[in-house]
Structures are given as C-alpha cells and as structure tokens.
Amino acid sequence: MEVITNPDSFLRKRLEKGFGEALAIVIVAAVISSLASYIVAPMVLENVRERISEVGTLTNEQIEAMLNMTYYGMLISPFVATLVFWLIISVVLHILSALFGGEGSFGNLAKLVAYSYIPVIILSPISIYLSYETTEQVLYGLKSSLLPNTILGIATTLWQAVYWTFAVKNARNLDLRNSAIVSGIVFIAYILLTMSSLIFSSLSKTP
C-alpha cells in the first residue's frame, strides 16, 4: 500500500526501474478511458441515428458509415488523449521545474509522472458510472448537472498532483517546497480551465 500511503518512497524506488511498468499504467488508464466511451457509445449512436433520420438527406449506407466513424472515434480519441496528456503534463512539469533549478532527465520525470494515473485507475468505476448517468440525462433531455463529474475530476487531479509533486522531487532533484509549487501551478491551471469550461457551458445553455 506504499503507493497510496507513501508516494514519495514509492516513486523514489521506481527511479531505478525500467519504463515498462510506468507505461503499462498509462496504457491501462487509456484503455479505461476508451471503455467509458464504449459503454456510452450505444446511447450516443442511437441518438445520432435518430437525429440524422429526422433530416432525411442521407442514404442508409451514408448513415452507417457516419455512425461507424463516430463509434471508432469515440473509442480511439480517449485512448490517444490520455497518452498525449501524459506527455504534455510531463513536458510542462519539466519546463517549470527547470525554472526552479531542477536537474534530471525528462525520461525519468515522464516515467514517474506515469504513476500519477494510479488515482485515475482507482476512481475509474465512479467516473464511468457518472459519465454514463450524465450522458443518459443529456441525451434524453433529463435534468442534468455537471457538478458531480466536475467534483470528481478536481478530486482526481488533486490526487494526481500529489504524485506530480513527488515525481518532480525525485526525478528533478528539487526540494519538496519547490516541487509542490511546480505541481500546484499545473493543478491551478487545470482548475482554471475546468471553471472556464463550466462557465462557457452554462452560458451556451442560457436562452
């Protein structure tokens, strides 16, 4: 349970390990993201089919082709996005830690940052359930709220930020204070993006 109770020690021990374990964790998280889309895909595709049929300008073959593209896009996009986000976070942490005098390879940092997807994996049953419920409510015109998903997203990212802190500390040879500042900057940026997205979503629903 050291991975949860003592992430500092856990990540420090992973510095000498290969990349395989870290990459496997990111891939598992990416698969889970695709799984969430796979679960809601039938609802989404049925809704898309109904809307296209109402327009009545496409043939059955064209409709099926569009639905297939949508389906595979829903499965592939979350998987790729998870991998890309992992690399982006690693790059940003690497650059920010350099401003604080951090030293150490990008490879080691990216390897330790990969372990920050452990909270994503642990909380995935809740996130998948909320994703399904929210999608169902939105598609069928029921009263819905993005608040539960938002709260879970913030809590997950905050947990990840703990791992980012110790990843920077161990891979970039910074003290805990500066490592926490670097991680905090990324976390605050996430909060700002989330809040702006919520505000935009609320405004777009305003008649």
C-alpha positions as a Markdown table, in Angstrom:
| # | Residue | x | y | z |
|---|---|---|---|---|
| 1 | Met | 0.0 | 0.0 | 0.0 |
| 2 | Glu | 3.0 | 2.3 | -0.1 |
| 3 | Val | 1.8 | 3.5 | -3.5 |
| 4 | Ile | -1.0 | 5.2 | -1.6 |
| 5 | Thr | 0.4 | 5.8 | 1.9 |
| 6 | Asn | 3.9 | 6.9 | 0.9 |
| 7 | Pro | 4.1 | 8.0 | -2.8 |
| 8 | Asp | 7.4 | 9.7 | -2.1 |
| 9 | Ser | 9.2 | 6.5 | -1.2 |
| 10 | Phe | 7.2 | 4.6 | -3.8 |
| 11 | Leu | 8.3 | 6.9 | -6.7 |
| 12 | Arg | 11.9 | 7.1 | -5.4 |
| 13 | Lys | 12.2 | 3.3 | -5.7 |
| 14 | Arg | 10.8 | 3.5 | -9.3 |
| 15 | Leu | 13.6 | 5.7 | -10.5 |
| 16 | Glu | 15.9 | 2.7 | -11.0 |
| 17 | Lys | 13.2 | 0.6 | -12.7 |
| 18 | Gly | 12.6 | 0.3 | -16.4 |
| 19 | Phe | 9.9 | 2.1 | -18.3 |
| 20 | Gly | 7.6 | -1.0 | -18.7 |
| 21 | Glu | 5.7 | -0.7 | -15.5 |
| 22 | Ala | 5.1 | 3.0 | -15.9 |
| 23 | Leu | 4.0 | 2.7 | -19.5 |
| 24 | Ala | 1.6 | -0.2 | -18.6 |
| 25 | Ile | -0.1 | 2.1 | -16.0 |
| 26 | Val | -0.7 | 4.8 | -18.6 |
| 27 | Ile | -2.0 | 2.3 | -21.1 |
| 28 | Val | -4.4 | 0.8 | -18.5 |
| 29 | Ala | -5.7 | 4.3 | -17.8 |
| 30 | Ala | -6.1 | 4.9 | -21.6 |
| 31 | Val | -8.0 | 1.7 | -22.0 |
| 32 | Ile | -10.3 | 2.7 | -19.2 |
| 33 | Ser | -11.0 | 6.0 | -20.9 |
| 34 | Ser | -11.9 | 4.1 | -24.0 |
| 35 | Leu | -14.0 | 1.7 | -22.0 |
| 36 | Ala | -16.0 | 4.6 | -20.6 |
| 37 | Ser | -16.8 | 5.7 | -24.2 |
| 38 | Tyr | -17.6 | 2.2 | -25.2 |
| 39 | Ile | -20.2 | 2.0 | -22.5 |
| 40 | Val | -22.0 | 5.2 | -23.5 |
| 41 | Ala | -21.5 | 4.6 | -27.3 |
| 42 | Pro | -24.8 | 2.7 | -27.9 |
| 43 | Met | -26.8 | 5.6 | -26.4 |
| 44 | Val | -24.9 | 8.2 | -28.3 |
| 45 | Leu | -25.1 | 6.4 | -31.6 |
| 46 | Glu | -28.8 | 5.8 | -31.3 |
| 47 | Asn | -29.3 | 9.4 | -30.6 |
| 48 | Val | -27.2 | 10.4 | -33.6 |
| 49 | Arg | -29.1 | 7.9 | -35.8 |
| 50 | Glu | -32.5 | 9.4 | -34.8 |
| 51 | Arg | -31.3 | 13.0 | -35.5 |
| 52 | Ile | -29.9 | 12.1 | -38.9 |
| 53 | Ser | -33.0 | 10.1 | -39.8 |
| 54 | Glu | -35.1 | 13.2 | -39.0 |
| 55 | Val | -33.2 | 15.2 | -41.5 |
| 56 | Gly | -33.7 | 12.5 | -44.1 |
| 57 | Thr | -31.0 | 13.7 | -46.6 |
| 58 | Leu | -28.6 | 10.7 | -46.2 |
| 59 | Thr | -28.9 | 7.2 | -47.5 |
| 60 | Asn | -28.7 | 4.2 | -45.2 |
| 61 | Glu | -25.2 | 3.5 | -46.3 |
| 62 | Gln | -24.1 | 7.0 | -45.6 |
| 63 | Ile | -25.7 | 6.9 | -42.2 |
| 64 | Glu | -24.0 | 3.6 | -41.3 |
| 65 | Ala | -20.6 | 5.0 | -42.5 |
| 66 | Met | -21.1 | 8.1 | -40.3 |
| 67 | Leu | -22.1 | 6.0 | -37.3 |
| 68 | Asn | -19.1 | 3.8 | -37.7 |
| 69 | Met | -16.7 | 6.8 | -37.9 |
| 70 | Thr | -18.3 | 8.2 | -34.8 |
| 71 | Tyr | -18.1 | 4.9 | -33.0 |
| 72 | Tyr | -14.4 | 4.3 | -33.7 |
| 73 | Gly | -13.6 | 8.0 | -33.0 |
| 74 | Met | -15.3 | 7.6 | -29.6 |
| 75 | Leu | -13.1 | 4.6 | -28.8 |
| 76 | Ile | -9.8 | 5.8 | -30.2 |
| 77 | Ser | -9.8 | 9.5 | -29.1 |
| 78 | Pro | -9.9 | 8.9 | -25.3 |
| 79 | Phe | -7.0 | 6.4 | -25.6 |
| 80 | Val | -4.8 | 8.8 | -27.6 |
| 81 | Ala | -5.8 | 11.8 | -25.5 |
| 82 | Thr | -4.6 | 10.0 | -22.3 |
| 83 | Leu | -1.2 | 9.3 | -23.8 |
| 84 | Val | -0.9 | 12.9 | -25.2 |
| 85 | Phe | -2.0 | 14.4 | -21.9 |
| 86 | Trp | 0.6 | 12.3 | -20.0 |
| 87 | Leu | 3.3 | 13.7 | -22.3 |
| 88 | Ile | 2.1 | 17.3 | -22.1 |
| 89 | Ile | 2.0 | 17.2 | -18.3 |
| 90 | Ser | 5.5 | 15.7 | -18.2 |
| 91 | Val | 6.8 | 18.5 | -20.6 |
| 92 | Val | 5.1 | 21.2 | -18.6 |
| 93 | Leu | 6.5 | 19.9 | -15.3 |
| 94 | His | 9.9 | 19.5 | -16.8 |
| 95 | Ile | 9.9 | 23.2 | -18.0 |
| 96 | Leu | 8.5 | 24.6 | -14.8 |
| 97 | Ser | 10.9 | 22.6 | -12.6 |
| 98 | Ala | 13.8 | 23.9 | -14.8 |
| 99 | Leu | 12.8 | 27.4 | -13.8 |
| 100 | Phe | 13.4 | 26.4 | -10.1 |
| 101 | Gly | 16.7 | 24.8 | -10.9 |
| 102 | Gly | 15.6 | 21.3 | -11.4 |
| 103 | Glu | 18.1 | 18.8 | -12.8 |
| 104 | Gly | 17.4 | 15.3 | -14.1 |
| 105 | Ser | 16.3 | 13.7 | -17.3 |
| 106 | Phe | 13.0 | 14.1 | -19.0 |
| 107 | Gly | 12.7 | 10.4 | -19.3 |
| 108 | Asn | 12.8 | 9.8 | -15.6 |
| 109 | Leu | 10.3 | 12.5 | -15.0 |
| 110 | Ala | 7.9 | 11.1 | -17.6 |
| 111 | Lys | 8.3 | 7.7 | -16.1 |
| 112 | Leu | 7.4 | 8.9 | -12.6 |
| 113 | Val | 4.5 | 11.1 | -13.9 |
| 114 | Ala | 3.0 | 7.9 | -15.4 |
| 115 | Tyr | 2.3 | 6.7 | -11.9 |
| 116 | Ser | 0.0 | 9.7 | -11.3 |
| 117 | Tyr | -2.6 | 7.7 | -13.3 |
| 118 | Ile | -3.0 | 5.3 | -10.4 |
| 119 | Pro | -5.7 | 7.6 | -8.9 |
| 120 | Val | -7.4 | 7.6 | -12.3 |
| 121 | Ile | -7.5 | 3.8 | -12.3 |
| 122 | Ile | -8.6 | 3.5 | -8.7 |
| 123 | Leu | -11.5 | 6.0 | -9.2 |
| 124 | Ser | -12.5 | 4.7 | -12.6 |
| 125 | Pro | -15.6 | 2.8 | -11.5 |
| 126 | Ile | -17.1 | 6.0 | -10.1 |
| 127 | Ser | -16.0 | 8.1 | -13.1 |
| 128 | Ile | -17.5 | 5.6 | -15.6 |
| 129 | Tyr | -20.8 | 5.5 | -13.7 |
| 130 | Leu | -21.1 | 9.3 | -13.6 |
| 131 | Ser | -20.2 | 9.5 | -17.2 |
| 132 | Tyr | -22.9 | 7.1 | -18.1 |
| 133 | Glu | -25.5 | 8.8 | -16.0 |
| 134 | Thr | -24.7 | 12.3 | -17.3 |
| 135 | Thr | -24.7 | 11.1 | -20.9 |
| 136 | Glu | -28.1 | 9.4 | -20.4 |
| 137 | Gln | -29.5 | 12.6 | -18.8 |
| 138 | Val | -28.2 | 14.9 | -21.6 |
| 139 | Leu | -29.3 | 12.7 | -24.5 |
| 140 | Tyr | -32.8 | 12.1 | -23.2 |
| 141 | Gly | -33.5 | 15.7 | -22.1 |
| 142 | Leu | -33.5 | 15.0 | -18.4 |
| 143 | Lys | -32.4 | 17.5 | -15.8 |
| 144 | Ser | -28.6 | 17.0 | -15.5 |
| 145 | Ser | -25.7 | 18.6 | -13.7 |
| 146 | Leu | -22.0 | 18.6 | -14.5 |
| 147 | Leu | -21.2 | 19.2 | -10.8 |
| 148 | Pro | -20.6 | 15.6 | -9.7 |
| 149 | Asn | -18.3 | 15.0 | -12.7 |
| 150 | Thr | -16.5 | 18.2 | -12.0 |
| 151 | Ile | -16.0 | 17.5 | -8.3 |
| 152 | Leu | -14.7 | 14.0 | -9.1 |
| 153 | Gly | -12.4 | 15.5 | -11.8 |
| 154 | Ile | -11.0 | 18.0 | -9.4 |
| 155 | Ala | -10.5 | 15.4 | -6.7 |
| 156 | Thr | -8.8 | 13.1 | -9.1 |
| 157 | Thr | -6.5 | 15.8 | -10.4 |
| 158 | Leu | -5.7 | 16.9 | -6.8 |
| 159 | Trp | -4.7 | 13.3 | -6.0 |
| 160 | Gln | -2.6 | 13.2 | -9.2 |
| 161 | Ala | -0.9 | 16.5 | -8.2 |
| 162 | Val | 0.4 | 14.7 | -5.1 |
| 163 | Tyr | 2.2 | 12.2 | -7.4 |
| 164 | Trp | 3.4 | 15.1 | -9.7 |
| 165 | Thr | 5.0 | 16.7 | -6.6 |
| 166 | Phe | 7.0 | 13.6 | -5.7 |
| 167 | Ala | 7.7 | 12.8 | -9.3 |
| 168 | Val | 9.4 | 16.3 | -9.7 |
| 169 | Lys | 11.1 | 15.9 | -6.3 |
| 170 | Asn | 12.7 | 12.6 | -7.2 |
| 171 | Ala | 13.2 | 12.9 | -10.9 |
| 172 | Arg | 14.3 | 16.6 | -11.0 |
| 173 | Asn | 16.2 | 16.8 | -7.6 |
| 174 | Leu | 14.1 | 19.6 | -6.2 |
| 175 | Asp | 13.1 | 20.1 | -2.6 |
| 176 | Leu | 9.6 | 19.4 | -1.5 |
| 177 | Arg | 8.5 | 23.0 | -1.4 |
| 178 | Asn | 9.6 | 23.9 | -4.9 |
| 179 | Ser | 8.2 | 20.6 | -6.2 |
| 180 | Ala | 4.9 | 21.4 | -4.6 |
| 181 | Ile | 4.9 | 24.8 | -6.2 |
| 182 | Val | 5.6 | 23.4 | -9.7 |
| 183 | Ser | 2.8 | 20.8 | -9.2 |
| 184 | Gly | 0.5 | 23.4 | -7.8 |
| 185 | Ile | 0.9 | 25.6 | -10.9 |
| 186 | Val | -0.2 | 22.8 | -13.1 |
| 187 | Phe | -3.2 | 22.0 | -10.8 |
| 188 | Ile | -4.3 | 25.6 | -10.7 |
| 189 | Ala | -4.1 | 25.8 | -14.5 |
| 190 | Tyr | -6.4 | 22.7 | -14.6 |
| 191 | Ile | -8.9 | 24.3 | -12.2 |
| 192 | Leu | -9.0 | 27.5 | -14.3 |
| 193 | Leu | -9.6 | 25.5 | -17.5 |
| 194 | Thr | -12.3 | 23.5 | -15.8 |
| 195 | Met | -14.1 | 26.6 | -14.4 |
| 196 | Ser | -13.9 | 28.4 | -17.8 |
| 197 | Ser | -15.4 | 25.3 | -19.4 |
| 198 | Leu | -18.2 | 25.2 | -16.9 |
| 199 | Ile | -18.9 | 28.9 | -17.4 |
| 200 | Phe | -19.0 | 28.5 | -21.2 |
| 201 | Ser | -21.3 | 25.5 | -20.9 |
| 202 | Ser | -23.7 | 27.4 | -18.7 |
| 203 | Leu | -23.7 | 30.4 | -21.0 |
| 204 | Ser | -24.4 | 28.3 | -24.0 |
| 205 | Lys | -27.5 | 26.9 | -22.3 |
| 206 | Thr | -28.8 | 30.3 | -21.5 |
| 207 | Pro | -31.6 | 31.3 | -23.9 |
